[in-house]
């Protein structure tokens, strides 16, 4: 039991993953209450305004709506809410914050930096770890430095694309089609496009630029298996590995992107079985190396691929995964013998044990 420690949850956010945060936060709230915490709730709308929720029951009812997003308009429909331009003082006075925000302006170091400036404890990685892992190009360079395999890539900054798009097309052509274009700070498959032929290149870049002005273009590897191995830190700050989870998806989809992930009938998760022991050993080794070199802390979601040629690659690192009970992150710990409420409890306790500020 928590002895009635107060936890503030944050939901919504400015990114396209606002609704995913809203989906997951109701499970987080229920788990925290089950473990005896006193829960308060705050949100950031798509328009970047802060919302204080005075009635958790009213918030939970709103979150049950299909595809609910927290906007200035939907917040007005929830009883006992207050809007402000700046983070509420009551949020900053809470012993620990549990943010469910994902993507840009949420899990990329911006929210973490604000909380660190105010000397507020929070779950997950600090500003540095969040910023590094959320920027795919930086993360890839660091993984390559410690010999963690990841698809080869180039980065297209905003200024370079606006100044001379053709030269960036030429740079990307060195990787040879097919390619994948991604927003540099996207997660959960948002804004990912499969570029099959050169004429698709501009369209793929434009889609990614809807979500981030910096774009990563990487060599396409046809997946044979999509796997996931996650990490949480124990009370001694040692990384604990989850069970390896396999994603079953419609292989007609060339990439497992946001559209695929949002259609629950098109994919499922299960514990990976019959993996070669050497592959398991490599996955565990790469997961630990990635967690360390990206300066992560608290927890992380690390996604792998075995491509059609049998190569094992790290394809995605999320310092802030989707926390819903129906997600692969929660399943990986359930298969490891840690119930969902216990998982949320362990994450909060790790944050409370950690010194406030820089880690």
N, C-alpha and C positions, 0 to 999 in steps of 0.2 A: 504494500500500500504506500501511497505517496505522502501521507500525513497532511492532506489537503493543500498541497502546493498548487499555486496558480500557474496556468499555462495559457498563453495567448496564441490562438491560431490565426493565420493570415491566409486569405483566399482571393481568387480572381487574378488580377494583374493586367498589365497593358498589352501583353503578347497574345498571339493567336491561341495560346494554350489556356486561356482564361477558363474556358468551360471544363477542361480536364482537371484543373485545380478545384473547381467547384464540385466536380464529381467525386473527387477523392476526399475532400475535407469532411464530409459527413461521416465517413468511416473513421477518420482520425478523431473527430470529436467524440463519437460513441466509444472508441477504445480508451481515450483519455478519461472519460467519465467512468467507464467500467473499472479503471485502475485507481479511481479515487481522486483524480485531479479536479480542481476548480477551473472550469474552462470559460474563457472569454473569447469573443470572435471579432475580427477586424477584416476589412477587405479593401482592395484597391480596384477601382472600376477600370474598364477599358479606356475611359477618358482621363485616368490618372488622378481621380479624387479618392480620398480616404473615407471609408464607411465604418462606423462603430455600430455593432449590433447589440441592442439592449435586451433582446428576447431570443434566446437560442432556439426555442421551439418554433418561433416564426421563421427563423433562418432555415432550420431543418426542413420545414414544410416547403419553402421556396426551392430548396436544393433538389427536391424530388421531381421537379418539373423537367421534362425531357429537354436535353441540350441547353440547360440553364446557363447563362452567362451573367456575370456581375457587371452591370452598366449603371450609369447614373439613373436611367429610367427604371430598370428592374429593382434597384435598391429602394426606390420610393414606394414600391408595392409591398415591402416587408415592414411589419410593425416595429416601432421603437428603434428606428435607425437615425443616426446623426451623420451628416456629411461635413468634411473639413478638407482644406487644401493641403494641410500638413499632417504628419503622423500624430494621432491623439496622444496626449500626455499619459493617459492610462495604459496605453500599449507599451510605452517606453518604461513604465514603472513595474511591469510584470517581471517576475523572476526569470522566466524563460519563454522564448518565442518559438513556435512551431509553424514555419512558413510552408505552404504547399504551392507557392508560386513557382512556375517553370518557365524556362526560356529567357529571352531578353528582358531586362528591367525587373528580374525576379530572382533568378538563380545564377546570374552571371557576375555576381560580385557587387552589384549596385545596392540591392537590399541589405546584403551582409555588411557592406561598408557603412550604410546609414546606422545599422544597429550597433556596430562596433564603435562608431563615433559617439553614440549615446551610452556606451558601456552597458549594453544589454546582452545577456546570454541568449543563444539561439542554437537550434539543432543544425547538424550538417557542417559542411566545410566553411572555412573562413573566407574573407574577401579574396585573398590571393588564390587559394585552391579553387574557389568557385569561378573566378575570372579565367584562370588557366584552362580548366577542364571544359568550360562552356564555349571557349573559342577553339573550334576544331583544328584550325591551322596550327595554333600554338601547341595544342595537345599532341598533334601528330609529330611535330618536330621533337618534342620531349620524349615521346614513346620511341621514336626512331633512335634517339640518343642512347637509350638503354636496351636497344635491340628487341623491342616489342614490335612485331610486324603489323603494319596497317597499310591500306591501299595508298599508292602513290598519288600525289595531288599537286595542284597549284592553287594559289590564292589570287582572287581578283578584287582588289580594293575599289571602293566607290570612285575615287578620283581617277584611277587608271581606266575604269570602264567608261566613264563619262568623257574622258579626254581622248581615248583612242581604243574603241572596242575591238577593232580589227586586229590590233597587235596582241590583244588578250586571247582572241580566237586562235591566233597563230601559236601562242604559248601553249594553249590547251591541246592543240592538235598534236603536240609532241607526245602526249599520252595515248593518242589514237582512240577513236570511237570503238565500241560504245563507252560512254562516260556517265558519271552521276554529278549533278549540280545540287549544292546544298547551301542554305543560309549558314554563315559561319557560326552563329550562336543559336541555331535552332535545335530542337530536341523532339523526341517522339515522332520523328518522320515528317515534321512540318516543312513544306516547301521543297521537298526532294523530287527531282525529275530525272528520268532515264533518258539520256541523249543517245539516240540510236545512230543518227547520221548527222553530218556537219550542219545541214540546214536547220536542225532542231536546236542548235547551240544557243542562239539568241533567245529563243522562247524559254529554254531551261534557265538561263541566267536571269531573265526578267521575272520569272516565277519566284526564284530564290530571293531576288532583290525586293520583292514585296514584303519580306520578313526580316531582312538584314541587308544593309548596303554593302557589306563584305561577303563575298561568295567563295565557297570552296568547290573546285571541280576535281573529281578524283576518278581514277581508273575503275571501270566497272568490273566486278568479279561476280560471275553467276553463282548464286548460293546453292549449295547442296544441303547444308544444315545451318540454321540460325540458332545460336546458343547464348546463354546468359549465365554469368557467375557473379554474384553480388558480395559485397563486403560490409560488415559493421565492425566497429571497434569495441573491444571489451573494456572492463574497468581498468585494465593496465595499458590501454591504448594499443593493444595488439590486434591486427586484422583477423577477423573471423570470417571464413568463407561459407557461403550458402551452398545448397545443392545446385547442380547445374540444371538449368531449365531449357527445354527445347521448344521452339515455336513451330507449330504446324500452320502452314498458310497455303493459299492457292498459288501454286508455282507458275501459273500463267501470269501472275503479277511479277514483273521483272524486279521491282523493288518493294520492300515492305515499308511503305511510307505512311503518312498520316491518314490517308484515305483507307488503306488496308487496315490500319490499327483501329480506326473508328468504327469499322463494320465488324461487330462481334461475331457475326455468323461466318465470317470468312477466315477466321483463324482461331487457334486455341493454344494453350500452354500446357506442358506436362513435364514431369521429371525426365531428364535425358537418360536413356537406358542403353546398355551395350556399347558404350563408348570405349575405345581402346584405352587401357590404363596410361599409356604414354601421352595420349591426347589430353586426358584428364590432368595429368601432371603438368603439361604445358599450359593448359588453361589456368590452373591455380598459380603457376609461376608468373604468367603474364598479368593476371589480375593483381597480384601483390605488387609487382614492379610498377604497373600503371598507377595504382593507388598511391604509391610512394612518390614517384617522379612528378605526378601532377599536384602534389601537396594537398591531397584530399584528407578529410577527417570526418569522423562520425559514421558516415555510410557512403556508399556509391553503387551505382548500377553499371556493370561492364558487359557490353554486348560483343559477341564473337560471331564469326562466320567460318565455316569450312566450305571453300568453293569447290566447283566441279573438278578442279585439278588436285584437290586434296590439301590445299594450303590453308592453314589456320591463321586468321587475321582478327585483330581488334577493330571493330567498325564504329563503335559509339561508346562514349563514356558520359554518363549522366550523374552529376553531383546531386541533382534533385530529381529523383524518379517519380513516376506516377505512384501515389501512395494508396490507391483504392484497394480494397480487399480482393477485387476481381483481377488485379494486375499481376504481372509476372514477378515483380519484386516481392510482393507479399507471399506469393506461392513458393518462391525459392526458399523462404524462411520457414514456411509451414512444412515443407518437405524436409527441412533440417531439424524439425521438432520444436520450432518456436512459434507459438500461436500469435495471431495478429495483435491482440492487446498487449501481449508480452513484448513483441517487437517494438511497438510504439513506446512502451514504458522504458525499454532499454535505451532507445534513442534519446528520450528526454533525460534519463538519468546520466547518460554520457555527457550531455550538454551541461547539466548542472554541476558535474564534477570538474568541468574544464574551466580554467581561468577565463574571466571575461576579457575580451579584446583579442589581440593577436595570439595565434596558437603557436 
